[in-house]
Amino acid sequence: MKKVFISSVLAVLLSNTLFADCQYAQSTNVEVAFKAYKTPLKIGVGGKFDDVKYLSVTDSAKDIKTLLVDSKVTIDTSSVNSANETRDKKLVKFFFDTMNQKEIDAKIISLSVDKNDGTSKILTGVVNVDIKMNDISHEAELKFVYENGIFKADGFIDLADYNALGSLASINKTCYELHQGKTWSDVMIGFTMNIISSCK
């Protein structure tokens, strides 16, 4: 009887830990960043976009999946910012403007959590994003970490999936000497946003 009572108490405590009553609230500020690669040594060149419009499905929810899934962003590619004005102008003229679509559209289509510390203050998992670029939609799998009010996700896309190798060849030709004749098709992408959580 004593063992049954102890087991029942542990079950209740465990249930309260794993299924804490939480509320998540997000801001509309989303930073979209990237890292492209050049030269045979695959040197990374990072940057972000200054003009990102975010459309959330809800301002708050009891779980992070409900908060984010079906949210959308529209990125103005002319707002690319790699902290080098000359390079940014080349990226716009010889890369983004050679595509059929001048904007990049993205939508979060699924999210799964694979780790929870019990208080829902630290979460890790995978977020799947449908990205439309050059009039082609392709799904990207990004890994995310949510900690201290910051949600950060990143992963890789391949420009070949977006029929953008012609645009890649264009920027490689323009920057041939700087890139030593090599501009890679894989690009690291990611986004960061603030999410406030309160759990009881």
C-alpha positions, 0 to 999 in steps of 0.5 A: 500500500505504501509503495502504491501511495509513493508511486501515485505521488511521483506520478502527480509530481511528474505530470505537473513538471512535464505539463506545466501551465505555460503561456507564450507571447511573441513580438513581431520583430524577426531577424532573418540571417544567412551565411554564404560561402566563397573560395575553395576553402569555403569561407563564410560571409554572413549577413541579414535582411533589414526589411522583413515583414512578419505575420503571426497567426496569434500573439500568444498561446499555451505552447510554442507550436501553436504560437508559431506554426502557420506564421509567415514572413516576406523578405525584401531581398533588396534590403540585404545587409552584409555590412559591406555596401559594395558587396550588397549592391552586387548581391542585389544586382547580380544575384537577387535581381536575376531571379524571377521573384524579388521577394522571399516568402516563408511559412512555418509548416510544422514544429516538434520539440525534442527536449524539455527541461521540465519548466519549458524555459529551455526547448530544442527541436525542429521547425520545418519552413516552406521557403519560396524563392525564384518562384519555387517552393521548397521545404527546409528543416531547421534546428531550433533552441529556445532559451532565456526568451530567445527563439533561434533556428538555423539550417541549410538550403541548396540554391539548386533546389530553387533553380538558382544556379544561374543566379549563383553563376552570375554572382560568381562571375562578378566576384570571380577574383574575390571568390577565387572562382568558387561560390558554393550553392549551400547557404546557411539560413536562420531566424531569431525572435523574442518569445516571452514564456510564463509557466506555473 
